[in-house]
Amino acid sequence: MKPRQIAVTTVTVTATVFAWSVVLVAAGETASVAALAPALALTVQQIVHTVRSRPAPTPGAARLDAAADKEDDAP
């Protein structure tokens, strides 16, 4: 996935879960929201951690991958 797709997915998922929490509060289900709040916080924390810990591509990585493909095609 491209970084932009990851960011859009992260924002969309987080906004959807937050909106659902708002709907539950409006419906008077505050106990449900209180029970789900830790799960929401953990989800956001994991998404942010994953997005930030992506390794940067190395300049020689593409060249090594291409060499591996050529070896696999050898007779």
C-alpha positions in Angstrom: 0.0 0.0 0.0 1.1 3.5 -0.7 1.6 5.9 2.2 -1.4 8.0 1.0 -3.7 5.0 0.9 -2.6 4.0 4.4 -3.3 7.5 5.7 -6.7 7.6 4.1 -7.6 4.1 5.4 -6.4 5.1 8.9 -8.5 8.3 9.0 -11.5 6.5 7.5 -11.4 3.7 10.1 -10.8 6.0 13.0 -13.6 8.4 11.9 -16.0 5.5 11.4 -15.4 4.1 14.9 -15.6 7.5 16.4 -18.9 8.3 14.6 -20.3 5.0 15.8 -19.4 5.9 19.4 -21.2 9.2 18.9 -24.3 7.4 17.7 -24.2 5.1 20.7 -24.0 8.1 23.1 -26.9 9.8 21.3 -28.9 6.6 21.7 -28.2 6.6 25.4 -25.8 3.7 25.4 -23.0 5.4 27.4 -22.1 2.1 29.1 -21.4 0.6 25.7 -19.2 3.5 24.7 -17.3 3.3 28.0 -16.7 -0.4 27.5 -15.5 0.2 23.9 -13.3 3.2 24.6 -10.2 1.2 25.5 -10.6 -0.9 22.3 -10.8 2.3 20.2 -7.7 3.8 21.9 -5.8 0.6 21.3 -6.8 0.4 17.7 -5.7 4.0 17.0 -2.4 3.4 18.9 -1.7 0.2 16.8 -2.5 2.0 13.6 -0.2 4.9 14.4 2.6 2.6 15.5 2.4 0.6 12.3 2.3 3.6 10.1 5.3 5.2 11.8 7.4 2.1 12.0 7.5 1.3 8.3 11.1 1.0 7.2 12.3 3.3 4.5 13.2 1.6 1.2 16.9 1.2 0.5 18.3 2.3 -2.8 19.7 -1.2 -3.6 16.6 -3.1 -2.6 15.0 -2.9 -6.1 18.2 -4.1 -7.7 18.4 -7.1 -5.4 14.8 -8.0 -6.1 15.4 -7.9 -9.8 18.4 -10.1 -9.5 16.5 -12.7 -7.5 13.8 -12.8 -10.3 16.5 -13.4 -13.0 17.9 -16.3 -11.0 14.5 -18.0 -10.6 14.0 -17.9 -14.4 17.3 -19.6 -15.1 17.1 -23.0 -16.9 
